[in-house]
Amino acid sequence: DSGVTQTPKHLITATGQRVTLRCSPRSGDLSVYWYQQSLDQGLQFLIQYYNGEERAKGNILERFSAQQFPDLHSELNLSSLELGDSALYFCASSVGPQGATDTQYFGPGTRLTVL
Amino acid sequence: AQSVTQLGSHVSVSEGALVLLRCNYSSSVPPYLFWYVQYPNQGLQLLLKYTSAATLVKGINGFEAEFKKSETSFHLTKPSAHMSDAAEYFCAVREPFGNEKLTFGTGTRLTIIP
């Protein structure tokens, strides 16, 4: 158990809908990362927050957004869902920008299926 | 831009045999390198990481990896495979400065033959 929790574990929805994925980082971690794992794209970095502020952005679609709240949990919002958004979404957390010592710990993921 | 290439999307070894999973990186500066393992229906677990200290890195479950700058490689090895090693393995790279995002390889699925 990494200490990172994600809810829900599974999510099935229809095209055009909007969903919210939730992540609670390990105790003491200030950075939260979101990654998408799909068969065709592999594991891709979406976005990183550090202590409530956006720190880095990757291949995140405009239909997707995220935020990190004062209690450090994070939510990833996916809207106008398409079939191709079906994937496993991972959250990871780390202490923060500490150079070599910073390690990302991954949650169990949320499997999103868009029908 | 940094990237990693994992040679062999599927590797099969017999139980007790050597495990060798290959990873080559591309980066303008010596990066930080990681190996993660993903068991079925689970998240990613860190096996080991290279952060510019010792070039031979020992990780959990008997795995180790050697950073070779001249070959831009960071191959993962284990002397004797166990049935419980069956999983998918991901090599990842991170720049030693700037943001902390990980760039992953495409993964190698390891099958252990009894």
Interface residues (C-beta under 8 A of the other chain):
Chain A: S2 V4 S31 Y33 Y35 G42 L43 Q44 F45 Q48 R55 A56 G58 F90 A92 S94 P97 G99 A100 T101 D102 T103 Q104 Y105 F106 G107 P108 G109
Chain B: Y32 Y36 Q42 G43 L44 Q45 L46 K49 T51 S52 A53 F90 P96 N99 E100 K101 L102 T103 F104 G105 T106 G107
